[in-house]
Amino acid sequence: MKPGILSTNLNRRTVIKTAAAAGVLQIASPFVIPTWAADEVKIGLDNPLTGTYAAVGKNELYGCQLAIEQINAKGGILGRKAELLVEDSTSGDAATAVQKARKLIDRDKIDFLLGNINSALALAMAGVAAEKGILHIVPGGHTDAITGATCHWNVFRICNTTQMEANAVASTLIKDFGKKWYYITPDYAFGHTLQAGLEKAAGKLGGTKVGGDLTPLGTTDFSSYLIKAQSANPDVIIFLVQGDDMVNALKQAVQFGLDKKIHLAGAQQELEPLEGLPPEARIGTWVFEWYWNQPGVPHVTEFVEAIKKMSGRVPTARTWFGYASTWSCALAANTAKSLEAVKMAKALQGLKLPPEIALMPDGAFFREGQNQLIPNLYVGNAQAKGSAGEDDLFKVTQVVKGTDVAGTVEESGCKMTWPT
């Protein structure tokens, strides 16, 4: 997985219209819309196209594109064509993400804001969205505060909180591999809250922290951290880094032979890093937030095939994040019969995603009073290659209900206030 995977021909600001997307997406529409109401409904995506998170940003973009095509094939948003405007937030510059959000809102007059993968950037963008009173959906920024202590009435999230991920995997790691953990954690909001969540979940089960390191985003050499981790003699080394950092960290851990002595694991894992790893480094126990190989779950096969026609690869959790986020915009407006942000936010309270959008066994719904989607989580093990082919790099051993690991709204710290 390489930064810049989106091709250097993609401008830092891209406008993706349905007519152009038709050349990218080879999806048969059920019918043709002969005419549209005046003015398009604009959805602004402010997400990484470059840097550490370029590959996962690309996949969220694919999901958004597919949703736009489907939304317009089914009549658009309030009878108007949906249009996707895309800005490159970069992977780690909050000032750039905020600037791009303001451009989308003030200059381009978007009706919805989507983003960001980086939790710190997502928090910064949420502040802008709250100031401007625009409906903001966070596809893949996990830090708890987004739908917790700093929650806003107009900010919703698709991916899980870090505490949900921690709660989903902690008992398996304690039971199967031991109670002494060493943490290798990215030094920003996502990493801080994910480690805190794991320490809290493990502590309830008798787990202890024997050491840890905070690593800068974009670290390429993890050798010093791995040497310290080995010296601490843990039962498990917990890897919380993501994107290219996960690739580098796991690859080097295996080169050092740590996998022969210590269990390597974590909470959030994704298909993109596993694709970037050599087969021998596709190991460990993790949480996936969505997985493409779900036999018997309605509509998943059709979604997988649609994405494969577009990208040449199976969808990842990031693809689904983008897809569900964009569809949630349409559901909010069409349910509220309005583009007024307050009315749409009210319409999303408790709203359950249709099965063809949820794409998981128990469905998914936005929890009222917190604006957090409550989906299934998938606990299992990375694998070099599974029975479903070269893209089957994760073996699901347990499907966890989000309601079992989400805690309560009160525990989340969210105290929702609404405009008067």
N, C-alpha and C positions, 0 to 999 in steps of 0.2 A: 504494500500500500504506500503510494508515494504522494507527497504534496504536489499539487498541480495536476492531479489525475483527471481533472475536468477538461484538459487541453488548453493550451495557451491561446487558442483562438476565441475563447469565451471571455468577453469583456467583463470588467469588474461590475458593471451594471448591465443587466440583461432584461429585456422585456419579452415574456413568453406569451404569445397570444394563441388562442385556440386554432386559428387558421394555420399558424406556423407549427403548432404542436401536432397537427394532423399529419405533417410530414414525418414526425418522430414517432408518434404513437400509431401503431397499426391495430386499432381496436374498432371492431364493427359497431357502429352506433345503431340503436334500435329504430331510430327514425331521424329524419332530417328536419331541422328547425328552419322554416322558410324565411321568417322575419323575427326581428328582436325589438324589444322596447328600446327607447333611446337611452344612451349612456350605458357603459359597461360597469359592472361591479368589480372593483379592483381589490385584489388580495396581494399585500406586499410581504415578500419573504426576505428577511434580513438574517443571513446565515453564512457560515464559512464556505467559500469556494477555493480558498488557498490555505496552506499551512497544515498543521498537525491533523486537523479535522476535515480536510478537503474531501476525503473518500466518503466519510459518513454524511457530509454535507451534500455531496453528489447524490447519494441514495435517498436522502430526504427530498431532494428536488425531484427525483424520478417519481416518488409517491405523490407529490403535489401535482406534477404534470398529468399523471393518470387520473387523479381526482378531477382536475379541471376539465379534461376531455369528457369524463363520464357525467359530470354535473351539467355541462352544456348539452350533451346528448339527451339529457332528461329534462330539458326546459330551462336550464340556467338557474339563476338566483332571482327570485321574484320576477321571472320572465325576462331577465336581462342577462346578457352574455357575461360570463365570469372571465376575468383576465388576471394573469399572474405576473407581477413585477418583482424582479429578483435583484437584490443587492448583495455584494460580497462584504460581509462583516469583518472578514479575516478570522483567524482561529482564536486570537487572544487579546485583541485591542478593544477595550470597552468604549473608548472615545470614538473609534471608527463606527462601532455598532450603533452608538447613540446618534452620531451624525447621520448615518444612513437611515435610521428610523425616522428622524425628523424630516429628512428629505422626502421619504415615502409619504409621510402624513401631510406635511405642509405644502410640498410642491406637487406631488403626484396625486394627492387627494384620495388615498386608499380608504377602503371601507373596513378592512381587517388587516391586522399586523400578525405575522408569524415569525418565530425565532426565539431563542437561539440554542444551538447545541452546547456551547460553552455556558455553564451556569452563571458565571459572573457577568457575562454579556447579557444573558436572559434577564437577570435581575436589573441591570441597568436599563434595558429596553422596557421592562415592566414599569419602571419609574416614569419613563416618557409616555407610555400608553396611559398610565393613570393620570398624568398631567393633562393629556389631550382628550381623555375620555373615549378612547377607541378600543374596540374589542380586540384583545391580544390573546393568541393561543401559542403556548410554548410547546413545540413538538418534542424536543429532546434535551432540555436542560433540567437536571435532576435535583439540584440542591433543595432541601426541604422548605426553605424560606419562601420560595415562589408561591406555594399554596399553603404556607405556614405563617410564620411570624410577620412577614411583610405582604401577606395576601391582599389582593385588590378585587373589588367586585367585578371588574372587567377583564381580569387575567385568568386564563384557564390553562391547564396542562394535560398533555397526552401521556408522556412517559411517567414512570413511577417516581415517587420520592425515594431518596437514598435510604430512608428508614425502612420502607417497604422491601427494598432489595435486601437489606441487611437481615431483616426478620425472616425473609424467605429461605435464606441459605445457612444461617448461623447454626441451627440445630443439627443439620447434616454434617457440617464441618466438625463440630464438637463431638458428635457421636462416632463418626467414622475415622477421624484423623487426629484428634487431640485438642487440648485446651490452651496450649501456649502458642500465641500468634505474634508474628512480626509483620509490621505494616510498611509497605512501600506505596506512598500516597502522593498524588499530584498536589502541588502547593497552590490551590485556589479553592473557591467555594465548594465545588462539587466534591473534591477529594476530602476536604475538611469534614463535611457533613456525612459523607459515606463512611469514613473511618469512625466518626463519633457514633454513627448508627450501629456499626458492627461492634464497637466496644460495649455499647449499651446492650445489644442483643446477646452477645457472648457472655457478658457479665452476669446476666440473669441465669445463665446455664453453667456458671462456674469457670468461664473462660477468662484468661488473663493476657495482657499485653506484655511481651518481654522486650519490646523495642520497636523502633520505627524511624522512618526518614520521610521528610517532605522533599519532593523532587520538582525542579522547575519544568514548566510545560516546554516540550521540545527537547528533553534530555535524550542524548544518543548513547552515552556511556554510563551504564548502571553498575559497573564493576565494583566501585567502592561501596555502594549500598548493598550489593549482594554479599560481599565479604563480611560486612557488619552483620547482616542477617544470619549468615551461617554461624558466625561466632556466638550469637545469642542462643543457639541451640533450640530453636522453636520446633513445635510439631508441624506448624503450617506457616508458610510465607504468604501473606495476603497482598496480592497485587491489585491496586486500585487505579493505576494509570490507565489511560485510554488511547485509542488511535495509534499513531506511529509509536508512541511511547510504550504501549503494551507490546507491540511487535519487538521492539528493541530489548525490553526488559525480559520477556520470556525466552527469546532466542539466546540471550547471554546467560540466563539462568541454566538452560539446558547445556550450553557449551561448558559451563563450569561444573556440570554434573550434579547440580543441586537437586534435580528431580529424583535422583537415586537415593537421596538421604532424607529429604524433607518434602512434604506434600505442598505443591504449588496450587494456589486457588485464589478466590476473590469473591466479589459480589457480582458487579456488572461485567459481562463479557458480550462481545459482539462478533458477528460473522466477518466483518471487514478485517479486524486484526487476525483472526484465525486464517483467513485467506492469504494474508501476508506472511504467515509463519511457515517454516519448513514442517513437514509432517511430524517429525519427532518432537516438535515443540507445541503441537496441538494437544495439550494435556491440561489436567486440572478440573476442579469443581467450581461451577459458576452459576449465575442467574442470567438467562436470556429473557428479554421482555416480550419477544414475539419470535416465532420460528416458522419457517416456510413449510417444513415437513410435518403436517398435522393430518394424518389419515383420518378420514371420516368427518372432519369438521366442514360444514357446508361453506361453499363459496371460496375456500382457500385455494383450491386447484385453479379456478378461473383467474384469481388475482395473481397467482404465481405465473401463469402462462402469459397474462397481459404484460407483466413486468419483464419477463424474459424476451418478449417480442420487442420491447422498447430498448432494453439495456444489454441483452445477451446473457444475463445472469439472473439467478433467483433473487427475489426480494429479501432484504434484511429487515431487522426490527426498525432501522432508520427509515427504510422505504415505507413501512407501515405507519410510522410516526407522521411522515409528511402527508401520506394519504388520508389518515384519520383526521389530522388537523385541518386540512383543506375542506374535507367533507363536513367537518363540524361547523365551519363558517356557513356553508349552504344550509345545513340543518337549523342553525340558529336563526338565520334570516327567514327561511321559509316557514319555520314553526311560529316565529313571532309575527310573520307577515309585515316585517319592517326592517329597515337598516338602522334604526335607532339603537345605539349601543346598550342602553339600559334595558330596553325591551328584549333584545337578543340575549343578553346575559341572564335575564329572568327566565327566558325560554329554555336555556341550557341547564337550569337547576334541576338535577335529578334525571336529566334526559339520558335514555339508554340508546346507544348506537345500534342501528339496524344490523342484523347478522352479516350482511354482505359488506359492512364496513368494520364491524368489530373483529371478525375473522378469528375467533377463539372459542373454546368450548362453552364457557359460562357467560359470554358477552362482556360488555363493558359499559359503565355509566358514569356520568359526572356527579360526584357527590355534592349534594346541596349544602350550601354554606361554606364550602371550601374550594369548589371549582376544580377539584382533582379527579381525573379519570381513574376509575377503579376497575382494572382489567384482571386477567390471569397473569401469573409469572411462571416461568419454566426453569426448574432446577435440574441440573444434569452435569454431564462431563464432556469436555472437548474431545474430539477424536480425529485421527488422521484422515479417515474416510469411512463413511457409513454405508449401509445397505442401499440407500437411495441415490448413491452416486457421488461424484467428486465434490458437489456442493454440500453434502450432508456431513457437516463438521461438528455437529453437536448431538449428543444422545440425551434426550429428555428422560429423566427418571421420575420426575414428579411435577405435576401441574398444580400450582398453588393458587387458591382463590384470593384475589386481592382483598376481599372483605376480611380474610383471616389474618392479614399482615398489615393492614392500613392503620390500625389503631382507631381512635375516635377523632372527631373534629376538634374537640377540646384539647386532646393530646397533641394535635398538630400545631397548636398555637395560633391558628387563624381566628381572627375576630373580625368578621366581615362587616363592613359598613357600606351603606348604599347612599347615592345622591338623594337629597331631599327634593 
